[in-house]
């Protein structure tokens, strides 16, 4: 039982590390000011993420329109894993995805949420509940923005299918 708990913690840690937010806090705005900014509405969040893949340093997550399926793969710390679940929009400005992450060491459930606020055309994002706000999309969009890593299409299915095939069940 102790080993199973460690496996669950390790896999959940993989999910957390691949989704670690950029550390750059918006320099021109304080966290308090950003927290008071207008939350994105459901339609804005849907347009931002639907049918797109979020490319990470060592993986990617796809937000499918069909059944709001969320799928992802990671090779963080040379440890292949994948997650399958659902994405949803809740509370004003919040996007979440719940997935079961699988690796050679086992499987674990994880819920991940991000808050989104807009001020003067700039979209800020933070990992909920206690992450730090950072510029997600500048106005206009800059190549280094996290939002620039959202690409239309499924950049996950091929890698995910290979991971499922090699037995990460």
TILUMFI-100101 format. One line per 2 residues: their letters; for each residue x, y, z of N, C-alpha, C. Coordinates in steps of 0.1 Angstrom, whole numbers, plus 5000, padded with zeros to 4 digits. Each point is the difference from the previous one (the first is absolute). Layout:
a = X:Y:Z:X:Y:Z:X:Y:Z | ...
//
This chain:
xx = 5008:4988:5000:4992:5012:5000:5009:5013:5000 | 5011:5000:5008:5009:5011:5000:5006:5002:4987
xx = 5004:4989:4993:5006:5002:4986:4989:5006:4991 | 4988:4995:5000:4989:5005:4992:4999:5015:5002
xx = 5000:5005:5012:4999:5014:5003:5012:5008:4994 | 5012:4994:5001:5011:5007:4994:4999:5001:4985
xx = 4995:4989:4994:4998:5001:4985:4990:5011:4997 | 4989:5001:5007:4990:5010:4997:5006:5014:5002
xx = 5008:5002:5010:5006:5013:5002:5010:5003:4989 | 5008:4990:4996:5009:5002:4989:4994:5004:4987
xx = 4989:4993:4997:4993:5003:4987:4993:5013:5001 | 4994:5003:5011:4994:5014:5002:5010:5010:4999
xx = 5012:4998:5005:5011:5009:4999:5004:5003:4985 | 5000:4989:4992:5002:5002:4986:4990:5010:4994
xx = 4988:4998:5003:4989:5008:4995:5003:5015:5004 | 5004:5002:5012:5002:5013:5006:5012:5006:4993
xx = 5011:4993:4998:5012:5006:4994:4999:5003:4986 | 4992:4992:4992:4999:5004:4986:4991:5012:4998
xx = 4992:5003:5010:4991:5012:4999:5005:5011:5008 | 5013:5000:5004:5005:5011:5008:4999:5013:4992
xx = 4995:5010:5006:4998:5013:4993:5013:5007:4999 | 5002:5009:4990:5011:5008:4999:5002:5009:5012
xx = 5012:5002:5005:5002:5007:5012:4999:5015:4999 | 4999:5005:4988:5001:5015:4999:4986:5006:5003
xx = 5000:5006:5012:4988:5008:5004:4999:5012:4992 | 4988:5004:4997:4999:5013:4992:5006:5011:5007
xx = 5010:5006:4994:5008:5011:5006:4992:5013:5001 | 4992:5002:4990:4993:5013:5000:4988:5000:5009
xx = 4995:4989:5005:4988:4999:5008:5003:4992:5012 | 4994:5004:5011:5002:4992:5013:4990:4988:5000
xx = 5003:4990:5007:4991:4989:5001:4986:5004:5005 | 4999:5010:5009:4988:5005:5005:4992:5006:4989
xx = 5006:5009:4991:4993:5006:4989:4995:4990:4990 | 5009:4990:4997:4996:4989:4991:4988:4992:5006
xx = 5000:4997:5013:4989:4993:5006:4987:5007:4999 | 5001:5013:4999:4987:5008:4999:4996:5002:4985
xx = 5009:4996:4991:4996:5002:4985:4988:4991:4997 | 4995:5003:4988:4988:4992:4995:5003:4986:4997
xx = 4993:4990:5006:5002:4986:4996:4995:4998:4986 | 5007:4991:4992:4995:4997:4987:4987:4992:5002
xx = 4991:5002:4991:4987:4993:5001:5001:4986:4993 | 4990:4992:5001:5000:4987:4995:5003:4999:4985
xx = 4994:5009:4993:5001:5000:4985:5015:5004:4996 | 5006:5009:5007:5014:5004:4997:5009:4988:5003
xx = 4998:4994:5011:5009:4988:5004:4998:4989:4990 | 4987:4997:4996:4998:4990:4990:5007:5003:4987
xx = 4999:5012:4995:5007:5004:4988:5015:4999:5001 | 5005:5003:5011:5015:4999:5003:5005:4986:4999
xx = 4993:4990:5006:5005:4987:5001:4994:4989:4991 | 4988:5001:4995:4994:4989:4993:5007:4997:4987
xx = 5002:4987:4998:5006:4994:4988:5015:5004:4999 | 5006:5003:5012:5014:5004:5000:5008:4991:5008
xx = 5013:5000:4998:5010:4993:5008:5009:5010:5007 | 5003:4998:5012:5008:5009:5008:5014:4993:5000
xx = 5010:5005:4993:5013:4994:5000:5008:5004:5012 | 5005:4990:5007:5008:5002:5012:5015:4997:4997
xx = 5008:5003:5009:5015:4997:4998:5002:4985:4997 | 4993:4991:5007:5003:4986:4998:4986:4993:4998
xx = 4992:5005:4992:4987:4994:4998:4990:5009:4993 | 4987:4996:5001:4989:5008:4994:4987:4995:5006
xx = 4990:5009:5000:4987:4996:5004:4990:5005:4990 | 4990:4992:4996:4990:5003:4990:4986:5002:5006
xx = 4993:5011:4996:4987:5003:5004:4990:4997:4989 | 4995:4988:4999:4991:4996:4989:4986:5006:5003
xx = 4993:5004:4989:4987:5004:5001:4990:4988:5003 | 5003:4989:4993:4992:4988:5002:5000:4995:5014
xx = 4989:5001:5007:4998:4996:5014:5010:5007:5009 | 5005:5011:4996:5010:5008:5008:5011:4991:5005
xx = 5005:4991:4992:5010:4991:5003:5014:5007:5002 | 5007:4997:5011:5013:5005:5002:5010:4988:4999
xx = 5010:5002:4992:5010:4989:4999:5014:5007:5000 | 5010:4993:5006:5013:5006:5001:5011:4990:5001
xx = 5012:5004:4997:5012:4991:5002:5011:5008:5006 | 5009:4994:5006:5011:5006:5006:5012:4991:5000
xx = 5012:5006:4999:5012:4992:5002:5009:5008:5010 | 4994:5006:5010:5007:5007:5010:5009:4991:5007
xx = 5013:5005:5002:5010:4992:5007:5002:4986:4993 | 4999:5000:4987:5001:4987:4992:4991:4989:5006
xx = 4989:5004:5005:4990:4990:5005:4987:5002:4993 | 4998:4992:4989:4988:5001:4992:4987:4997:5008
xx = 4990:5009:4997:4987:4998:5006:4990:5007:4991 | 4987:4996:5003:4989:5007:4992:4988:5001:5009
xx = 4992:5009:4997:4987:5003:5007:4988:5000:4991 | 4989:4995:5004:4988:5001:4993:4989:5003:5009
xx = 4991:5010:4996:4989:5004:5008:4991:5010:4993 | 4996:5010:5007:4990:5010:4995:5005:5014:5004
xx = 4997:5010:4992:5003:5014:5003:4987:5007:5001 | 4999:5010:5009:4988:5007:5002:5003:5014:5005
xx = 4990:5009:4999:5001:5014:5004:4991:5001:5012 | 5005:5007:5010:4992:5002:5012:5003:5014:5005
xx = 4993:5004:5010:5002:5013:5006:5004:5010:4989 | 4997:5012:5001:5005:5010:4990:5015:4999:4999
xx = 5005:4998:4988:5014:5001:4997:5008:4987:5003 | 4994:4989:5003:5007:4988:5004:4998:4989:4990
xx = 5012:4994:4995:5000:4988:4992:5006:4989:5008 | 4994:4988:5000:5005:4989:5008:5001:4987:4991
xx = 5008:4991:5003:5000:4987:4994:5003:4990:5011 | 4992:4989:4999:5001:4989:5009:5005:4988:4992
xx = 5010:4993:5004:5005:4989:4992:5006:4989:5009 | 5000:4988:4994:5008:4989:5007:5013:5000:4992
xx = 5011:5002:5008:5013:4999:4994:5006:4986:5002 | 5006:4995:4989:5006:4986:5001:5014:5000:4996
xx = 5008:4992:5007:5014:4998:4997:5004:4986:5004 | 5012:4996:4998:5005:4987:5003:4997:4997:5015
xx = 5001:5010:5008:4998:4997:5015:4986:5000:5005 | 4990:5002:4991:4986:5000:5004:4992:5011:4995
xx = 4989:5003:5006:4990:5010:4996:4996:5008:5011 | 4996:5013:4997:4995:5009:5010:4991:5010:4994
xx = 4990:5004:5007:4991:5011:4996:5006:5013:5004 | 4997:5010:4991:5005:5014:5003:4990:5010:4995
xx = 4997:5010:5007:4992:5011:4996:5009:5013:4999 | 5000:5006:4989:5008:5012:4998:4991:5011:4995
xx = 5001:5012:5006:4992:5012:4996:5009:5012:4998 | 4996:5009:4991:5007:5012:4997:4990:5012:5000
xx = 5003:5010:5007:4992:5012:5000:5005:5010:4989 | 4990:5007:4994:5004:5009:4989:4993:5014:5003
xx = 5007:5011:4999:4995:5013:5001:5005:5009:4989 | 4993:5010:4997:5003:5009:4989:5000:5014:5004
xx = 5011:5008:4997:5000:5014:5002:5007:5007:4989 | 4994:5010:4994:5005:5007:4989:5005:4991:4989
xx = 4993:4990:4997:5003:4991:4989:5010:4989:5003 | 5006:5001:5012:5010:4990:5004:4993:4989:5008
xx = 5003:4987:4997:4994:4990:5007:5010:4994:5010 | 4997:4999:5013:5008:4995:5010:4995:4986:5004
xx = 5009:4991:5004:4996:4987:5004:5007:4996:5013 | 4994:4991:5007:5007:4995:5012:4995:4986:5002
xx = 5008:4991:5006:4996:4987:5004:4992:5002:5013 | 4988:4994:5000:4992:5001:5012:5003:4989:5010
xx = 4999:5003:5013:4994:5012:5005:5010:5010:5004 | 5012:4997:5001:5010:5010:5006:5012:5003:4991
xx = 4999:4998:4987:5011:5003:4992:5002:5015:4998 | 5011:5005:4994:5002:5014:4998:4995:5004:4986
xx = 4995:5012:4999:4995:5005:4987:5012:5003:4991 | 4998:4997:4987:5010:5003:4990:4993:5003:4987
xx = 5007:5007:4991:4994:5004:4988:4999:4987:4991 | 4987:4997:4997:4998:4988:4992:5000:5004:4985
xx = 4993:5012:4997:5000:5005:4987:5001:5015:5000 | 5010:5005:4994:5002:5015:4999:4991:5005:4990
xx = 4999:5014:5000:4992:5007:4989:5010:5009:4993 | 5004:4997:4988:4997:4988:4992:5008:4988:5005
xx = 4996:4988:4995:5006:4987:5004:5015:5001:4996 | 5009:4995:5010:5014:4999:4997:5004:4986:4999
xx = 5011:4997:4993:5004:4986:4998:5003:4993:5013 | 5005:5007:5010:5003:4993:5012:4989:4998:5010
xx = 4988:5005:4996:4988:4999:5009:4996:4985:5001 | 4995:4996:5012:4995:4986:5001:4989:4997:4991
xx = 4992:5010:4997:4989:4998:4990:5004:4997:4986 | 5013:5003:4997:5005:4997:4987:5003:4985:4999
xx = 5000:4993:5011:5002:4985:5000:4987:4993:4998 | 4989:5007:4998:4987:4994:4997:4999:4999:4985
xx = 5000:4988:4995:4999:4998:4985:4988:4992:4996 | 4994:5005:4989:4988:4993:4996:5003:4986:4995
xx = 4992:4990:5005:5002:4987:4995:5005:4991:5012 | 5001:4987:4997:5003:4990:5010:5015:4996:4999
xx = 5008:5005:5009:5014:4997:5000:5003:4989:5010 | 4990:4993:5005:5001:4990:5011:4998:4986:4995
xx = 4990:4998:4991:4995:4986:4997:5011:4990:4996 | 5009:5004:4992:5011:4991:4995:5008:4995:5011
xx = 5005:5009:5009:5009:4996:5011:4992:4992:5010 | 4988:5005:5003:4992:4993:5010:4997:4985:4995
xx = 4997:4998:4988:4998:4987:4995:5012:4991:5001 | 5012:5005:4998:5012:4993:5002:5002:4996:5015
xx = 4997:5009:5009:5002:4997:5014:4990:4990:5004 | 4988:5000:4995:4990:4990:5004:5004:4987:4995
xx = 5006:4999:4988:5004:4988:4994:5011:4993:5007 | 5010:5008:5006:5011:4994:5007:4996:4995:5014
xx = 4988:5002:5004:4995:4995:5013:4999:5009:5012 | 5000:5013:4998:4998:5009:5011:4985:5000:5003
x = 4995:4990:5006:4985:4999:5002:4998:5002:5015
//
